[in-house]
């Protein structure tokens, strides 16, 4: 199942670089992909704009070998016991 609705974790503001930084997680047919992303903007930027910028930058970096990315394999579905 592919989901292009990202989850953006650990958002922080890097004052030295004047940018937002985060890990962006997406589900692809090959598994879960986590991409480090930066979005240059002032600290007064609305969160929605910063999140959109982080997601756009992450998408642009997909498949770029020098960018920090982690691909996790799909995990098997947990077994569910049914009550008798």
N, C-alpha and C positions, 0 to 999 in steps of 0.2 A: 504494500500500500504506500503510495506517495502522498506526502503532505507538504505543501509549500507554505503552510502557515507556521512561521518560525516561533520558537520559544527563545526569548532573549534573557539570559541569566547574568548575574553578577555585574550589572551595569555600574560603572564608577566613572568619576570625572578625573582626568589626569590634568591637573593645573599646569604642570610644566610644559606639556604638549598642547594644552588648550583643546582637548578633545574628549569625547565620551568613548569608553572602551567596554566591550562585553563579549561574552561567548554566545554565538547564535547557533541554535540547534534546529535541524530539519530532518525529517524522515524521508529517505529516498528508497527506491527499489533495492538498492544494495545494502541498506542499513541506515543507522542513525549517523548523521554527520554533524560535527561541532566545528565551528569556524571562529577564529579570533577576529574581531572587527573593531575598527576605529572610525569615528565620525567627528571631524573638526567642526566645533561650534562653541559659542560662549556658554558659560555655566548657566546663564539665564534662559537657555533654550527650553521650550516646552518638552516634556517627556515624550509625547507622541511623535514630535518631529525628530527627536534624537533616536527613538526606536526605529522609525522609518529609515533614517539615514544609516543606522547600523545594519539593518536588514539589506538595504540596497548595496552597501559596500561589501557585505558578506556574499551576496549573490554574484557580484562582479568578480569576486576572488575564488569562486568555485573552480576547482581543477587547477589552480595555480600552484605549482609544486613548492615554491619558496614560502608560501603562507602556512601558518600553523593551522592544521586541520586534523581532526581525529575522526576516523570512521569506525563505528562500533557495529558488530554484527547484530542482526535481529535476534532477539531472545525468544525461545519457545514460549508459547502461551502457558500460563500456570495451570496445573491440573486442578479441577474443581470437583470436590466430592459432593455428590447429591445425597440429600437426606432420604432415608427410606420411608 
